[in-house]
């Protein structure tokens, strides 16, 4: 309760070939545990975060592997896992923009991927492959805090409660990028 205070990011580590970054603050929370294996087709996943800048959560089911290609500022060709959206909460959430970078949790609350894209028209969300997460983590000094597991399984009935709890504890936090503007010379 009360106003939130921002925490300055101390370190940023970018994956060289995937749309993935790791942010570390000085007073960071314990990270969530990582899933040991990729989810099977049809497995439930729960993405929790701040779509459209407000609290929101998505229940999805794994449908298969694909590749995401991006050109322009970033040139990326990476493996991703596609998920079919089952439920959005709140239900009036018009788009999932802003949920990118949020975790996709399996039924045990372990990170099965990180959300990188969505397609409202097709009802799909896409997450990084676990191999990309593991590759990034090998480049980063180990976190000081041991990973935590959820106290109870996450499912279609309680995923919004888990989202509220993880946001309140700042295990899942809203990231706001403050960009410095430079003066253009005439």
NORBEL-V225536 format. One record per residue. N is the residue number from 0. RES is the residue in three letters. PHI is phi as a letter, one per 30 degrees, with the letter a starting at -180 (none if undefined). BURIAL is b if it has 24 or more other ideal C-beta (glycine too) atoms within 12 Angstrom, else e. Layout:
n = {N	N}
res = {RES	RES}
phi = {PHI	PHI}
burial = {BURIAL	BURIAL}
This chain:
n = {0	1	2	3	4	5	6	7	8	9	10	11	12	13	14	15	16	17	18	19	20	21	22	23	24	25	26	27	28	29	30	31	32	33	34	35	36	37	38	39	40	41	42	43	44	45	46	47	48	49	50	51	52	53	54	55	56	57	58	59	60	61	62	63	64	65	66	67	68	69	70	71	72	73	74	75	76	77	78	79	80	81	82	83	84	85	86	87	88	89	90	91	92	93	94	95	96	97	98	99	100	101	102	103	104	105	106	107	108	109	110	111	112	113	114	115	116	117	118	119	120	121	122	123	124	125	126	127	128	129	130	131	132	133	134	135	136	137	138	139	140	141	142	143	144	145	146	147	148	149	150	151	152	153	154	155	156	157	158	159	160	161	162	163	164	165	166	167	168	169	170	171	172	173	174	175	176	177	178	179	180	181	182	183	184	185}
res = {UNK	UNK	UNK	UNK	UNK	UNK	UNK	UNK	UNK	UNK	UNK	UNK	UNK	UNK	UNK	UNK	UNK	UNK	UNK	UNK	UNK	UNK	UNK	UNK	UNK	UNK	UNK	UNK	UNK	UNK	UNK	UNK	UNK	UNK	UNK	UNK	UNK	UNK	UNK	UNK	UNK	UNK	UNK	UNK	UNK	UNK	UNK	UNK	UNK	UNK	UNK	UNK	UNK	UNK	UNK	UNK	UNK	UNK	UNK	UNK	UNK	UNK	UNK	UNK	UNK	UNK	UNK	UNK	UNK	UNK	UNK	UNK	UNK	UNK	UNK	UNK	UNK	UNK	UNK	UNK	UNK	UNK	UNK	UNK	UNK	UNK	UNK	UNK	UNK	UNK	UNK	UNK	UNK	UNK	UNK	UNK	UNK	UNK	UNK	UNK	UNK	UNK	UNK	UNK	UNK	UNK	UNK	UNK	UNK	UNK	UNK	UNK	UNK	UNK	UNK	UNK	UNK	UNK	UNK	UNK	UNK	UNK	UNK	UNK	UNK	UNK	UNK	UNK	UNK	UNK	UNK	UNK	UNK	UNK	UNK	UNK	UNK	UNK	UNK	UNK	UNK	UNK	UNK	UNK	UNK	UNK	UNK	UNK	UNK	UNK	UNK	UNK	UNK	UNK	UNK	UNK	UNK	UNK	UNK	UNK	UNK	UNK	UNK	UNK	UNK	UNK	UNK	UNK	UNK	UNK	UNK	UNK	UNK	UNK	UNK	UNK	UNK	UNK	UNK	UNK	UNK	UNK	UNK	UNK	UNK	UNK}
phi = {none	j	d	d	c	d	c	d	d	c	b	b	b	c	d	d	b	b	d	a	b	c	c	b	c	d	c	d	d	d	d	d	d	c	d	d	b	d	d	d	e	j	d	d	b	b	c	b	l	b	d	h	i	b	e	a	b	b	c	b	b	d	c	l	c	a	b	c	c	b	b	j	e	c	c	b	b	b	d	b	c	c	b	c	d	c	b	c	b	d	d	d	d	d	b	c	e	j	d	e	j	d	d	c	c	d	d	c	i	c	d	c	l	b	d	b	a	b	b	d	e	c	i	b	b	b	b	d	d	d	d	d	d	d	d	d	d	d	d	c	e	e	d	d	c	d	e	c	c	d	d	b	e	c	b	d	d	c	d	d	d	d	e	e	d	d	d	d	d	i	d	c	b	d	c	c	c	c	c	d	c	c	d	d	d	d}
burial = {e	e	e	e	e	e	e	e	e	e	e	e	e	e	b	e	e	b	b	b	b	b	b	e	e	e	e	e	b	e	b	b	e	b	b	e	e	b	b	e	e	e	b	b	b	b	b	b	b	b	b	e	e	e	b	b	b	b	b	b	b	b	b	e	e	b	e	b	e	e	e	e	e	e	e	b	e	b	b	b	b	b	b	b	b	b	b	b	b	e	e	e	b	e	e	b	e	b	b	b	b	b	b	b	b	b	b	b	b	b	b	b	b	b	b	b	b	b	e	e	e	e	e	b	b	b	b	b	b	b	b	b	b	b	e	b	b	e	e	e	e	e	e	e	e	e	e	e	e	b	e	e	e	b	e	e	e	b	b	b	e	b	b	e	e	b	b	e	e	e	b	b	b	b	b	e	e	e	e	e	e	e	e	e	e	e}
